[in-house]
Amino acid sequence: MVHVPPDLLHRIKLHGQSHVLAAWHLLPPPDRSSLVEQLAGIDFEELEDLYARRDEPHAELPPRDRIAPLPTEPWSAIPPATCTLGEEAIRRGELAVLLVAGGQGSRLGFDKPKGMYPVGPVSGASLFQIHAEKVLALRRRYEAAVPFLIMTSPATHAETESFFQIHD
């Protein structure tokens, strides 16, 4: 793709967002296509509306009596066959754990990926460590490989990867 589609270019200019194309000429064609797809999915009018209302107070939470935890079932209500199927799937290596960890800890006053935040009240263990230890416990219990996958964002990937390498 050599050029931005005219209709998209018009929308971008109309909403004062031409700066997003400042380095267009430096992008290889696959990255240009990816950028066009991303920009095409943006509702610029909604963004403008949200930005215009950025200082408005947020809506109040519903009353406490309308907030309830999700219903749960006691372990005794789960059919034993279901548990057995799950355990067998783990032993066959059909289970993986996916941790969605793309966020920064900035709202916590922490300038690193959120998973690095120390939450262990005594140990100071990070969120990453606590989840990794749960996966290790599963591996030991079922004597099976349980892949631990961590989804990051471009903003957190390198630091998260480094954290896991350092902490083995």
N, C-alpha and C positions, 0 to 999 in steps of 0.2 A: 504494500500500500504506500503510494507516494504522497498522496494528498489526504487531508481531512475531508470527509464527505461534506458537500456544501451545506446541507440542512443542519448538520451538527455544528459546523463552523458558525453558521448564522445564530444558532441558539447560544453558543459560547460567547460570541460577541455581544449579543443582545443582553446577556446577563453580566457583562463586565468581567468575564473569566478568561480572556485571551491569554493571560499570563501562563495558564497551564500548558500552553503550546510553545512556550519560549524555547525549549530545547528540542523541538520536533525534528529539526534537521540533523540532530546528533543521534537520534534513535535508529537502530536497525529495523528493517521492515517487520519482523515478528513483534517487536516491542511497540511499534506504531499501531499495529492491529490490536494489540492488547489494550493500549491506551484508548483507542477509539471505542472499543467494547465497553470499557469502564466509564468513559465519559457519556456514552449513549444511554447508560443506565441511570444517570443522575437526573433527578427532577430539580432543575435549577430554580424554578418558581417556589417549590416547597422549601428549598434551602434559604432563599431570600426571606420567605415568610418566617421561618424559624429564627433566622438571624435577627429580623426586625423585632421579634418577641423575646429576645434573649434575656432582657432585664425584667420581664414580667415574673411575678412570683409563681411558683409551681402550684399546681392544683393540690388541694389538701388530700391526705390519705383518707380512705373510707373509715368509718367508725370501727373501733376495735371488735365490736360484736359481729361485723361482717367479714372479718379476716379470720380464716381458720386454716389449720394445717391440712395438707392433702390427706385423704384417707389412706390408711395402711392396713395390711393384713398381718396378723400374728404369724410367726413361723409355723405354728401348729396347723394353720389353715392351708399351707402350701402342700400340695400332694407330694408324698415322698418320691414318686416317679419323676416329678419335675426336677427335684434336687439331684436325683441320680443322673438324669440326662445332662444337667449342667456340669456336674462333676466329671462325667465321662467326656464331655466336650473339652473341658480344661485339660484332662489327661491326654486327649488326642491332639492337643495343640491348636484347637479351634477357637481359642479365646485370646484376645489382646486387650490391653487397657489403653484407652486414649485419653490423654489429659489435654484439654483445650487451654493453652497457657500463653495467649498472645498479649496479655495486658501488662501495662506498666503499673507500678505501685504508687504513682504520684498522688492519688487521693489518700493514700495512707501516709503521705509524707516520706515516701521511700522512692529514691530515684533509680531503682533497678527493676527488672521484671518481677511481677507480683509473686511468682512462685519462689523467689529467693527470700521473701519476707520471713523473718523468724517468728513462728507462731507457737512453738513449744514453750509452755510457761516456765518450765524448769530447764529443759535441755536446750532451748533456743533453736530447735530444729526448724528448718524452713518448710514451707508448704511442699516444695519438691521432695524433700527428704521424707516427709511423712507419707506422701503418696508412693514413693519408690519403696519404702519399707513395707507398705501394704502389698505391693506387687511381689516383693521378695518372699513375704509370708505365704502368699498364694503358691508361689513356685515350690517352696519347701513342703507345704501341706499336701500338694497334689503331685509332687515330684515330676513337674512338667515345666516346659518352657512357656513363659507367659510374656510375650513382647510388651514393652512399655513404650508407647508412642506419645510424643509430645508435640502438639501443634503450636507453632510459634507465629509471630508476625515479623515482618521485616525489621521492625523497631526493637524486637527482643531476641531475635534468633541467635546472633553471635554471642551475646552475653549468656544466654541460656545454655547454649552448647558448651561454652567455656566453663560454666558452673558445673555441669555434669562431668566434664573431663577432669576438673580439679578435684571433685568430690567422689570420683570413681563410682 
